[in-house]
Amino acid sequence: GRILSGPAALGITADLIDRHGPDSFIGRLAATIDSSTDTTIYILAVYFASVGIKKARYSLPVGLLADLMGFLAAVYICYRVFG
């Protein structure tokens, strides 16, 4: 997922697709996982600061939980669709 760095996650995804091919299960799973998560720390730092949110107490745990759910949903869907 992209918890910390979007470009790093994209680099890992591209490397997996180069190694295994875009039509392989691993390539499809990597692309699905990469597109199902967002850069949580970036959102908290940039977007919240731009609108002046000062109290973001539960934002990090909820953002990380959303990333985990996106990851698990991507794995489940890829197994069901591409099996």
Phi and psi in degrees as a GROMACS rama.xvg file:
@    title "Ramachandran Plot"
@    xaxis  label "Phi"
@    yaxis  label "Psi"
@TYPE xy
-107.493  43.3398  ARG-2
-58.3006  -44.47  ILE-3
-108.193  -46.0462  LEU-4
-136.54  116.141  SER-5
-64.0992  -47.2025  GLY-6
-61.6603  -35.8691  PRO-7
-66.7789  -41.5847  ALA-8
-64.9394  -40.4083  ALA-9
-64.9258  -37.4551  LEU-10
-63.6921  -41.8623  GLY-11
-65.3703  -42.8395  ILE-12
-61.3771  -46.0138  THR-13
-62.0142  -39.4319  ALA-14
-64.1297  -43.7426  ASP-15
-63.5387  -39.3747  LEU-16
-68.6359  -37.9312  ILE-17
-62.9762  -41.9393  ASP-18
-72.4479  -42.0092  ARG-19
-108.842  -12.5884  HIS-20
93.5857  149.785  GLY-21
-70.4652  -23.4933  PRO-22
-96.4481  4.50263  ASP-23
-79.688  161.423  SER-24
-61.3066  -41.71  PHE-25
-63.9979  -42.2399  ILE-26
-63.1014  -43.1112  GLY-27
-67.3882  -40.8192  ARG-28
-64.9206  -43.6965  LEU-29
-61.5039  -44.37  ALA-30
-64.9701  -39.4967  ALA-31
-68.3072  -43.5089  THR-32
-63.558  -43.5997  ILE-33
-62.2217  -36.2487  ASP-34
-86.8176  -8.10681  SER-35
-97.1517  -1.58001  SER-36
-123.39  169.21  THR-37
-134.007  167.606  ASP-38
-80.802  89.1471  THR-39
-58.723  -50.0463  THR-40
-63.9045  -38.2536  ILE-41
-62.2699  -45.5151  TYR-42
-60.1181  -46.2204  ILE-43
-62.3064  -42.1472  LEU-44
-75.2035  -49.4023  ALA-45
-86.5455  -54.0691  VAL-46
-67.4728  -43.3953  TYR-47
-65.583  -39.4109  PHE-48
-66.3126  -35.3254  ALA-49
-68.7295  -27.1566  SER-50
-104.352  2.36065  VAL-51
80.7283  25.9447  GLY-52
-74.6135  122.367  ILE-53
-102.189  -34.8452  LYS-54
-103.469  95.0261  LYS-55
-114.451  44.3794  ALA-56
-54.0104  -50.2863  ARG-57
-97.4688  1.72265  TYR-58
-64.6198  -44.2254  SER-59
-65.6345  -49.8617  LEU-60
-60.5524  -39.7952  PRO-61
-68.4158  -40.0952  VAL-62
-62.6363  -42.6201  GLY-63
-67.6694  -37.1989  LEU-64
-64.7341  -39.6209  LEU-65
-63.9471  -39.2841  ALA-66
-62.5923  -42.9699  ASP-67
-62.2022  -43.9295  LEU-68
-64.9136  -38.8323  MET-69
-62.8266  -40.9678  GLY-70
-62.9543  -49.3972  PHE-71
-64.3367  -39.7712  LEU-72
-64.7995  -39.2671  ALA-73
-63.5678  -43.3768  ALA-74
-63.0856  -46.726  VAL-75
-61.1454  -48.4797  TYR-76
-63.8891  -41.7187  ILE-77
-63.5566  -40.8559  CYS-78
-65.0716  -38.1411  TYR-79
-72.0645  -41.5173  ARG-80
-84.7146  -45.6497  VAL-81
-103.087  -10.826  PHE-82
